[in-house]
Amino acid sequence: MTLFPTPVLVATDGTARSRAALLAAVEICRATNSPLHLVHAKVTASPLRGRPMTPTQRRTTEDEGAALLEREAGAAAEAGYEVAGTHLRHGERTDRVLAAVQDELHAGLLVVGAGSRSGSLVDRVLTPAGGSTVRQAPGSVLVVRS
């Protein structure tokens, strides 16, 4: 079985941990000639936000997400690898959004960053509530520790 080349999807939230995941993914993509994609998930669940998102709030989150993805694509370019695509998605749960985009792209690898602080993207993905990303992911998942 050959996993690579395959699209590699990096989940980014703008933290140093997700930047470490991005740089690890750049190395993997360079070594395997795989396309690199970035995804940023915006949570829209009312219980987390307290009320439904207004159209103005949604536009604001879209602008913020697009700017974040542009910065991260720039970081990949500075590291010597061009991003094949960026993906901003809204959803009720980060883990489900990541799994859906990985499936949509037929990405063989999802890369997430982890750190020592709770509340990180990987904490949301790997906790019991978010563990379904790993169990149901259509491809492999790599956790990069900073």
CYANA upper distance limits for C-alpha pairs under 8 A (distance plus 0.5 A):
  3 LEU  CA    108 GLY  CA      7.29
  4 PHE  CA     32 THR  CA      6.53
  4 PHE  CA     33 ASN  CA      8.44
  4 PHE  CA     34 SER  CA      7.34
  4 PHE  CA    108 GLY  CA      8.35
  5 PRO  CA     29 CYS  CA      8.47
  5 PRO  CA     32 THR  CA      6.01
  5 PRO  CA     33 ASN  CA      6.42
  5 PRO  CA     34 SER  CA      5.17
  5 PRO  CA     35 PRO  CA      8.32
  6 THR  CA     34 SER  CA      5.80
  6 THR  CA     35 PRO  CA      7.30
  6 THR  CA    106 HIS  CA      8.46
  6 THR  CA    107 ALA  CA      6.57
  6 THR  CA    108 GLY  CA      5.95
  6 THR  CA    109 LEU  CA      7.93
  7 PRO  CA     34 SER  CA      6.13
  7 PRO  CA     35 PRO  CA      5.34
  7 PRO  CA     36 LEU  CA      6.51
  7 PRO  CA     37 HIS  CA      7.56
  7 PRO  CA    105 LEU  CA      7.63
  7 PRO  CA    106 HIS  CA      7.44
  7 PRO  CA    107 ALA  CA      4.95
  7 PRO  CA    108 GLY  CA      6.52
  7 PRO  CA    109 LEU  CA      7.43
  8 VAL  CA     25 ALA  CA      7.63
  8 VAL  CA     29 CYS  CA      7.65
  8 VAL  CA     34 SER  CA      7.21
  8 VAL  CA     35 PRO  CA      6.66
  8 VAL  CA     36 LEU  CA      5.52
  8 VAL  CA     37 HIS  CA      6.51
  8 VAL  CA    107 ALA  CA      6.03
  8 VAL  CA    108 GLY  CA      6.87
  8 VAL  CA    109 LEU  CA      5.46
  8 VAL  CA    110 LEU  CA      6.59
  8 VAL  CA    111 VAL  CA      7.89
  9 LEU  CA     36 LEU  CA      6.65
  9 LEU  CA     37 HIS  CA      5.21
  9 LEU  CA     38 LEU  CA      6.10
  9 LEU  CA     39 VAL  CA      7.42
  9 LEU  CA    102 GLN  CA      7.23
  9 LEU  CA    107 ALA  CA      6.80
  9 LEU  CA    109 LEU  CA      6.67
  9 LEU  CA    110 LEU  CA      5.29
  9 LEU  CA    111 VAL  CA      6.63
 10 VAL  CA     21 ALA  CA      7.46
 10 VAL  CA     22 LEU  CA      6.62
 10 VAL  CA     25 ALA  CA      7.58
 10 VAL  CA     36 LEU  CA      8.14
 10 VAL  CA     37 HIS  CA      6.73
 10 VAL  CA     38 LEU  CA      5.36
 10 VAL  CA     39 VAL  CA      6.64
 10 VAL  CA    110 LEU  CA      6.32
 10 VAL  CA    111 VAL  CA      5.22
 10 VAL  CA    112 VAL  CA      6.66
 11 ALA  CA     18 SER  CA      7.44
 11 ALA  CA     38 LEU  CA      6.58
 11 ALA  CA     39 VAL  CA      5.51
 11 ALA  CA     40 HIS  CA      6.50
 11 ALA  CA     41 ALA  CA      8.47
 11 ALA  CA     98 LEU  CA      7.75
 11 ALA  CA    110 LEU  CA      7.79
 11 ALA  CA    111 VAL  CA      6.80
 11 ALA  CA    112 VAL  CA      5.95
 11 ALA  CA    113 GLY  CA      8.35
 12 THR  CA     18 SER  CA      5.60
 12 THR  CA     19 ARG  CA      7.78
 12 THR  CA     22 LEU  CA      8.24
 12 THR  CA     38 LEU  CA      7.35
 12 THR  CA     39 VAL  CA      6.63
 12 THR  CA     40 HIS  CA      5.88
 12 THR  CA     69 LEU  CA      8.36
 12 THR  CA     72 GLU  CA      8.40
 12 THR  CA    112 VAL  CA      7.89
 12 THR  CA    121 LEU  CA      8.45
 13 ASP  CA     18 SER  CA      6.80
 13 ASP  CA     40 HIS  CA      6.68
 13 ASP  CA     41 ALA  CA      8.28
 13 ASP  CA     68 LEU  CA      8.28
 13 ASP  CA    121 LEU  CA      7.51
 14 GLY  CA     18 SER  CA      6.84
 14 GLY  CA     19 ARG  CA      7.49
 14 GLY  CA     68 LEU  CA      6.96
 14 GLY  CA     72 GLU  CA      8.13
 15 THR  CA     19 ARG  CA      6.82
 16 ALA  CA     20 ALA  CA      6.73
 16 ALA  CA    146 SER  CA      8.49
 17 ARG  CA     21 ALA  CA      6.96
 17 ARG  CA    113 GLY  CA      5.21
 17 ARG  CA    114 ALA  CA      6.08
 17 ARG  CA    115 GLY  CA      6.49
 17 ARG  CA    144 VAL  CA      8.34
 17 ARG  CA    145 ARG  CA      7.78
 17 ARG  CA    146 SER  CA      6.37
 18 SER  CA     22 LEU  CA      6.66
 18 SER  CA    112 VAL  CA      6.83
 18 SER  CA    113 GLY  CA      5.05
 18 SER  CA    114 ALA  CA      7.91
 18 SER  CA    121 LEU  CA      8.39
 19 ARG  CA     23 LEU  CA      6.74
 19 ARG  CA     72 GLU  CA      8.05
 19 ARG  CA    113 GLY  CA      7.97
 20 ALA  CA     24 ALA  CA      6.72
 20 ALA  CA    113 GLY  CA      6.92
 20 ALA  CA    144 VAL  CA      7.45
 20 ALA  CA    145 ARG  CA      8.25
 20 ALA  CA    146 SER  CA      6.77
 21 ALA  CA     25 ALA  CA      6.61
 21 ALA  CA    111 VAL  CA      6.62
 21 ALA  CA    112 VAL  CA      6.14
 21 ALA  CA    113 GLY  CA      5.30
 21 ALA  CA    143 VAL  CA      8.11
 21 ALA  CA    144 VAL  CA      5.91
 21 ALA  CA    145 ARG  CA      8.41
 22 LEU  CA     26 VAL  CA      6.68
 22 LEU  CA     72 GLU  CA      8.42
 22 LEU  CA     76 ALA  CA      7.64
 22 LEU  CA    111 VAL  CA      8.11
 23 LEU  CA     27 GLU  CA      6.97
 23 LEU  CA     76 ALA  CA      7.48
 23 LEU  CA     79 ALA  CA      7.82
 24 ALA  CA     28 ILE  CA      6.89
 24 ALA  CA    144 VAL  CA      7.96
 25 ALA  CA     29 CYS  CA      6.49
 25 ALA  CA     36 LEU  CA      8.05
 25 ALA  CA    111 VAL  CA      7.33
 26 VAL  CA     30 ARG  CA      6.50
 26 VAL  CA     36 LEU  CA      7.84
 26 VAL  CA     76 ALA  CA      7.18
 26 VAL  CA     79 ALA  CA      7.85
 26 VAL  CA     80 GLY  CA      8.43
 26 VAL  CA     81 TYR  CA      6.81
 27 GLU  CA     31 ALA  CA      6.65
 28 ILE  CA     32 THR  CA      6.56
 28 ILE  CA     34 SER  CA      8.24
 29 CYS  CA     33 ASN  CA      5.82
 29 CYS  CA     34 SER  CA      5.09
 29 CYS  CA     35 PRO  CA      6.92
 29 CYS  CA     36 LEU  CA      7.03
 30 ARG  CA     34 SER  CA      7.42
 30 ARG  CA     81 TYR  CA      7.60
 35 PRO  CA     83 VAL  CA      7.65
 35 PRO  CA     84 ALA  CA      6.29
 36 LEU  CA     82 GLU  CA      7.93
 36 LEU  CA     83 VAL  CA      5.60
 36 LEU  CA     84 ALA  CA      5.91
 36 LEU  CA     85 GLY  CA      7.56
 37 HIS  CA     83 VAL  CA      6.30
 37 HIS  CA     84 ALA  CA      6.10
 37 HIS  CA     85 GLY  CA      5.34
 37 HIS  CA     86 THR  CA      6.20
 37 HIS  CA     87 HIS  CA      8.09
 38 LEU  CA     69 LEU  CA      7.53
 38 LEU  CA     72 GLU  CA      8.49
 38 LEU  CA     73 ALA  CA      8.14
 38 LEU  CA     83 VAL  CA      7.96
 38 LEU  CA     85 GLY  CA      6.97
 38 LEU  CA     86 THR  CA      5.24
 38 LEU  CA     87 HIS  CA      6.54
 39 VAL  CA     69 LEU  CA      8.05
 39 VAL  CA     86 THR  CA      6.39
 39 VAL  CA     87 HIS  CA      5.09
 39 VAL  CA     88 LEU  CA      6.29
 39 VAL  CA     89 ARG  CA      7.98
 39 VAL  CA     98 LEU  CA      7.98
 39 VAL  CA    101 VAL  CA      8.20
 40 HIS  CA     65 GLY  CA      7.12
 40 HIS  CA     69 LEU  CA      7.56
 40 HIS  CA     87 HIS  CA      6.89
 40 HIS  CA     88 LEU  CA      5.52
 40 HIS  CA     89 ARG  CA      6.91
 41 ALA  CA     88 LEU  CA      6.55
 41 ALA  CA     89 ARG  CA      5.48
 41 ALA  CA     90 HIS  CA      6.21
 41 ALA  CA     91 GLY  CA      7.53
 41 ALA  CA     94 THR  CA      6.44
 41 ALA  CA     97 VAL  CA      7.01
 41 ALA  CA     98 LEU  CA      7.88
 42 LYS  CA     61 THR  CA      7.74
 42 LYS  CA     65 GLY  CA      8.20
 42 LYS  CA     88 LEU  CA      8.11
 42 LYS  CA     89 ARG  CA      6.68
 42 LYS  CA     90 HIS  CA      5.19
 42 LYS  CA     91 GLY  CA      6.85
 42 LYS  CA     94 THR  CA      7.88
 43 VAL  CA     90 HIS  CA      6.36
 43 VAL  CA     91 GLY  CA      5.73
 43 VAL  CA     92 GLU  CA      5.80
 43 VAL  CA     93 ARG  CA      6.65
 43 VAL  CA     94 THR  CA      7.05
 44 THR  CA     48 LEU  CA      8.28
 44 THR  CA     49 ARG  CA      7.62
 44 THR  CA     52 PRO  CA      7.87
 44 THR  CA     53 MET  CA      7.07
 44 THR  CA     90 HIS  CA      6.70
 44 THR  CA     91 GLY  CA      5.94
 44 THR  CA     92 GLU  CA      5.62
 44 THR  CA     93 ARG  CA      8.46
 45 ALA  CA     49 ARG  CA      6.86
 45 ALA  CA     52 PRO  CA      7.85
 45 ALA  CA     91 GLY  CA      7.52
 45 ALA  CA     92 GLU  CA      4.86
 45 ALA  CA     93 ARG  CA      7.79
 46 SER  CA     50 GLY  CA      5.81
 46 SER  CA     51 ARG  CA      5.31
 46 SER  CA     52 PRO  CA      5.58
 46 SER  CA     53 MET  CA      8.00
 47 PRO  CA     51 ARG  CA      7.48
 49 ARG  CA     53 MET  CA      8.34
 53 MET  CA     57 GLN  CA      6.44
 53 MET  CA     58 ARG  CA      6.79
 54 THR  CA     58 ARG  CA      6.67
 55 PRO  CA     59 ARG  CA      6.73
 56 THR  CA     60 THR  CA      6.71
 57 GLN  CA     61 THR  CA      6.67
 58 ARG  CA     62 GLU  CA      6.59
 59 ARG  CA     63 ASP  CA      6.65
 60 THR  CA     64 GLU  CA      6.66
 61 THR  CA     65 GLY  CA      6.39
 62 GLU  CA     66 ALA  CA      6.49
 62 GLU  CA     88 LEU  CA      7.95
 63 ASP  CA     67 ALA  CA      6.69
 64 GLU  CA     68 LEU  CA      6.70
 65 GLY  CA     69 LEU  CA      6.65
 65 GLY  CA     88 LEU  CA      6.92
 66 ALA  CA     70 GLU  CA      6.61
 66 ALA  CA     88 LEU  CA      7.45
 67 ALA  CA     71 ARG  CA      6.75
 68 LEU  CA     72 GLU  CA      6.75
 69 LEU  CA     73 ALA  CA      6.52
 69 LEU  CA     86 THR  CA      6.96
 69 LEU  CA     87 HIS  CA      8.40
 69 LEU  CA     88 LEU  CA      8.37
 70 GLU  CA     74 GLY  CA      6.64
 71 ARG  CA     75 ALA  CA      6.81
 72 GLU  CA     76 ALA  CA      6.83
 73 ALA  CA     77 ALA  CA      6.76
 73 ALA  CA     82 GLU  CA      7.78
 73 ALA  CA     83 VAL  CA      6.41
 73 ALA  CA     86 THR  CA      8.35
 74 GLY  CA     78 GLU  CA      6.64
 75 ALA  CA     79 ALA  CA      6.74
 76 ALA  CA     80 GLY  CA      6.89
 76 ALA  CA     81 TYR  CA      5.97
 76 ALA  CA     82 GLU  CA      6.81
 76 ALA  CA     83 VAL  CA      7.34
 77 ALA  CA     81 TYR  CA      5.38
 77 ALA  CA     82 GLU  CA      5.60
 77 ALA  CA     83 VAL  CA      7.83
 87 HIS  CA    101 VAL  CA      8.48
 89 ARG  CA     97 VAL  CA      7.40
 90 HIS  CA     97 VAL  CA      7.94
 91 GLY  CA     96 ARG  CA      8.19
 91 GLY  CA     97 VAL  CA      6.56
 92 GLU  CA     96 ARG  CA      8.46
 93 ARG  CA     97 VAL  CA      6.92
 93 ARG  CA    130 GLY  CA      8.45
 94 THR  CA     98 LEU  CA      6.70
 94 THR  CA    124 ARG  CA      7.77
 94 THR  CA    125 VAL  CA      7.56
 94 THR  CA    130 GLY  CA      8.24
 95 ASP  CA     99 ALA  CA      6.78
 95 ASP  CA    124 ARG  CA      7.76
 95 ASP  CA    125 VAL  CA      5.77
 95 ASP  CA    130 GLY  CA      5.96
 95 ASP  CA    131 GLY  CA      8.07
 95 ASP  CA    132 SER  CA      7.36
 95 ASP  CA    133 THR  CA      5.51
 96 ARG  CA    100 ALA  CA      6.57
 96 ARG  CA    132 SER  CA      8.19
 96 ARG  CA    133 THR  CA      6.95
 97 VAL  CA    101 VAL  CA      6.75
 98 LEU  CA    102 GLN  CA      6.60
 98 LEU  CA    133 THR  CA      7.69
 99 ALA  CA    103 ASP  CA      6.62
 99 ALA  CA    133 THR  CA      6.30
 99 ALA  CA    136 GLN  CA      7.73
 99 ALA  CA    137 ALA  CA      5.77
 99 ALA  CA    138 PRO  CA      7.51
100 ALA  CA    104 GLU  CA      6.54
101 VAL  CA    105 LEU  CA      6.62
102 GLN  CA    106 HIS  CA      6.39
102 GLN  CA    107 ALA  CA      5.60
102 GLN  CA    108 GLY  CA      8.19
102 GLN  CA    109 LEU  CA      8.34
102 GLN  CA    110 LEU  CA      7.35
102 GLN  CA    137 ALA  CA      7.86
102 GLN  CA    138 PRO  CA      7.30
102 GLN  CA    139 GLY  CA      7.83
103 ASP  CA    107 ALA  CA      7.06
103 ASP  CA    137 ALA  CA      8.11
103 ASP  CA    138 PRO  CA      6.25
103 ASP  CA    139 GLY  CA      8.34
106 HIS  CA    138 PRO  CA      8.16
106 HIS  CA    139 GLY  CA      8.34
107 ALA  CA    138 PRO  CA      8.39
107 ALA  CA    139 GLY  CA      6.98
108 GLY  CA    138 PRO  CA      7.96
108 GLY  CA    139 GLY  CA      5.05
108 GLY  CA    140 SER  CA      6.43
109 LEU  CA    139 GLY  CA      6.06
109 LEU  CA    140 SER  CA      5.28
109 LEU  CA    141 VAL  CA      6.13
109 LEU  CA    142 LEU  CA      7.54
110 LEU  CA    139 GLY  CA      7.61
110 LEU  CA    140 SER  CA      6.72
110 LEU  CA    141 VAL  CA      5.21
110 LEU  CA    142 LEU  CA      6.66
111 VAL  CA    141 VAL  CA      6.38
111 VAL  CA    142 LEU  CA      5.27
111 VAL  CA    143 VAL  CA      6.54
111 VAL  CA    144 VAL  CA      7.70
112 VAL  CA    121 LEU  CA      7.80
112 VAL  CA    122 VAL  CA      6.66
112 VAL  CA    141 VAL  CA      8.11
112 VAL  CA    142 LEU  CA      6.82
112 VAL  CA    143 VAL  CA      5.61
112 VAL  CA    144 VAL  CA      6.66
113 GLY  CA    121 LEU  CA      7.52
113 GLY  CA    122 VAL  CA      6.57
113 GLY  CA    143 VAL  CA      6.20
113 GLY  CA    144 VAL  CA      5.24
113 GLY  CA    145 ARG  CA      6.51
113 GLY  CA    146 SER  CA      7.73
114 ALA  CA    120 SER  CA      7.21
114 ALA  CA    121 LEU  CA      7.67
114 ALA  CA    122 VAL  CA      5.83
114 ALA  CA    123 ASP  CA      7.89
114 ALA  CA    143 VAL  CA      6.96
114 ALA  CA    144 VAL  CA      6.31
114 ALA  CA    145 ARG  CA      5.24
114 ALA  CA    146 SER  CA      6.84
115 GLY  CA    120 SER  CA      7.54
115 GLY  CA    145 ARG  CA      6.30
115 GLY  CA    146 SER  CA      6.14
118 SER  CA    123 ASP  CA      6.75
119 GLY  CA    123 ASP  CA      6.25
119 GLY  CA    124 ARG  CA      7.08
120 SER  CA    124 ARG  CA      6.96
121 LEU  CA    125 VAL  CA      6.75
122 VAL  CA    126 LEU  CA      6.30
122 VAL  CA    143 VAL  CA      8.01
123 ASP  CA    127 THR  CA      6.16
123 ASP  CA    130 GLY  CA      8.49
124 ARG  CA    129 ALA  CA      8.13
124 ARG  CA    130 GLY  CA      6.06
125 VAL  CA    129 ALA  CA      8.33
125 VAL  CA    130 GLY  CA      4.88
125 VAL  CA    131 GLY  CA      6.22
125 VAL  CA    132 SER  CA      8.22
125 VAL  CA    133 THR  CA      6.70
125 VAL  CA    134 VAL  CA      8.17
126 LEU  CA    130 GLY  CA      5.78
126 LEU  CA    131 GLY  CA      4.95
126 LEU  CA    132 SER  CA      8.32
126 LEU  CA    133 THR  CA      7.90
126 LEU  CA    134 VAL  CA      7.67
127 THR  CA    131 GLY  CA      5.84
128 PRO  CA    132 SER  CA      8.28
131 GLY  CA    135 ARG  CA      7.01
132 SER  CA    136 GLN  CA      5.97
132 SER  CA    137 ALA  CA      8.07
133 THR  CA    137 ALA  CA      5.76
134 VAL  CA    140 SER  CA      8.41
134 VAL  CA    141 VAL  CA      7.03
137 ALA  CA    141 VAL  CA      8.03
